[in-house]
Amino acid sequence: MPGWFFAHTHWYTLLEDTLTDESPVVDNWDDSVHDKLTKHTKGLLPTLQSEADMRYLVVPIHGKDHWSVVIIRFNETHDSCVIHHMDSIHQSHDTAQIGTFLSKWILYGLQVDMTIKTESTGITQQTNGYDCGVHVLYVITKLMEADKERNLLEYLENGGLPDSWGTTKIVANFRLKVHDMFTSLLESDSQ
C-alpha cells in the first residue's frame, strides 16, 4: 500500500539493545550501528530522505513475552512526526522509552531534523494473556483499511481507535481468518 513501510519484526529489539538511555546517543551511533539497523529496514533510509510518499512506518514491538505496535506518522513535509504506541495490555511496554529510542533513530540514524511527539494511542484491551500478536496484526489491518477510507488521521489525532474494532469476538474471528489464510497458502504451495 503506498505510503506504508514496515520495519523488520526484531528491528526495534536491535535498536533497544544497541542504544541505551544511560549514554549519549552520539557516542553510541557509529557506522556499525547504522549498518546493523538499516539492514533490517530494507531500504527505508533512502526512501524517507528522498521520497515524500512515506506517511507511515509500522514498527512491531516485542518484549517481555508481549507484542505491541508503533505507527510513526510523518507529516507531508517530513519536518515532524508522531510516534503512536498501541498496546492491547495497558502499559505492558513503556511508551516513553519506546519513544526515546525511536526518536534517537529518527534524529541520528536517519539524520533528519524534525519535531517528534510520542503518544499512547488507545486500542481495545485484550481480555486474555495470549492474543497480543493477533491484536497487533488486526490493528495494523484496520489502520490500513481506515487509511484507504481516509478516516485514519481522524482516529489518530483523536487519541484512539474505535472500540468496535477490537472486541474479543472480532479478534477471535480475525485469528480464524489468519489461520485459514496460512492454511490456504500452504496448500497452494504444496501443489
N, C-alpha and C positions, 0 to 999 in steps of 0.2 A: 504494500500500500504506500503510495507516495507520501513522503514527509515523515515516515516512521522508520526508526532504526532500533536495532536490538543488540544489547551487549551480551556477550557470552555468559552462560549461567553461573560461572565461577569467577567472572571478571571482578566483581565487587570484592569478593574474598581476597583476590590477589591485591587489589588496591588497599584494602584494610590491613593486610599482612605487610605490605610494603611501606606504608606511611603510618606514622603514629602521631598522636596529638602532643606527645611529650617533646618532640624535637621539631625545629623549624622545617617546613616542607622544602624550602630552597636547598637546605643542606642534604635532604634525602633525595631530591629529584635530580637524577643524572640520566645519561643515555641508556643505561641498563634498565632503570625503572621505566623510562619512556618506552623502550623497545618491548619489554615484558608486557606492559599493559596494552599497548597498541596492537600487539599480536592477537589479543583476544577481543578486539573491537572490529576486526576485519575491515580496515579501510575507513573507519569512522572519522579519524582525524582530518584527512584531506577533504572529506565531504563537508564537515562543519566549517572549515576555513574557506572553502571555495564555492559552496553552493548555498543559495538562500532557501532551498526547499526543505531543509531539515527543520521539522517542527517539534517532533517528539523523539526522545530516546528512552527506551524501556530498559530498566536495569533490575533484573531479578536479584533479590537479596536472600541469601541462605546463611543461617547461623543458629546455633542452639536448637537444632532439630526442628527448625521452623522456616517457612518461606513467607516473604512479603515482597512487595514490588514498589519500585520507584518509577515514576514517569517524570522526566525532565522536559518541561515545556519551554521552548525557546520562542522569543518574540520574533517578528518578521525581520527586524534589522540585526538580530543576534547581539544586541547590546544589553540584554537582560534575559534571565530565565527564572523559572520557579521549579524547585525540586519538590514534587508531590510524593510523599511516602504514604503507602496504603497497606495497612496491616489488619488482617482478619482476627487477630488476637490483640486487643488493645495494649499498646506499649510493650509488646514482646521484643521488638527491636527498637533501639534508641534512635529516634528520628533526628535529634540534634547531631549525634555522632555521624550518622549516615550523611546528613547534610554537610558536615565539616569535611569529610573525606571526599565527597563528590565535588564540593566547591574547590578544594585543592586541585583536584584533577582538571576541572574546567579552567581555572586560572593559570596553573603552572603546566599541566600536561598538554592542554590544547593551546596554551599561550593566547587566550582570548580574554580581553579585559571587558567584563560585563558585571552588571549588578545581579546578585544571586540571592534568592529568597528561598527558605525551606519551610514547608508546611506539612503537617499531618492531615491528610485528606481522608475524610470519613468514608468507610465502606461498611457494609453489613458485617457483623461479627459472627464468626463460626460458633456453633454450639457444641462442637466436639474437639478432640485433640488431634485429629488426623486429616482434616480436609484443607489444610493451608495451601498445599500445592494446587489442588483443584480450584480453590478460591483465586489464586494468582492467575491461572490460565483463564478462568471465567472472567475475571475483572479486565484482563488485557483484551479479551474478545469483545466484551461490552464497550470498553473505551474506544476501540477501533470502529465498532458499529456506530457509536454516538458521534464519532468524528465524521463518518460518512453522512450522517443525518444533520450535521452542523450543530449538535447540542453539547458537544464535549466541553468546549470552552466555558459555557454557562455553568455546567456541573463543577468544573474545577475552580472557577472563580467564586462559586458559592460555597466552597469548602467541603463538598461531599457529593457522593453519588446517590442516586435514588435508592431508598430502602427496598423497593420492589425488585431490584436487580439481584439480590443475594440471599433470598430466603433459603432455608435448609433444603426444602424440596426442590427448588430450582437448581441449586448447586449439585444435589444428588442426581438430578436428571442430566445435568451437564457432564457429570462423571460418566454416566452411561453412554452419552454421545461420544465422548473421547475414547472410551473402550471400544465402541462399535467402529469408530474411525480407524483406530490402530488395527483392529481385527481385520477390517476390510483391506487395509494396506498390506498386511502380512499375507493375506490370502492372494491378493493380486501379484505380490512379489514371488510367491511360490509357483505361480502358473507359467 
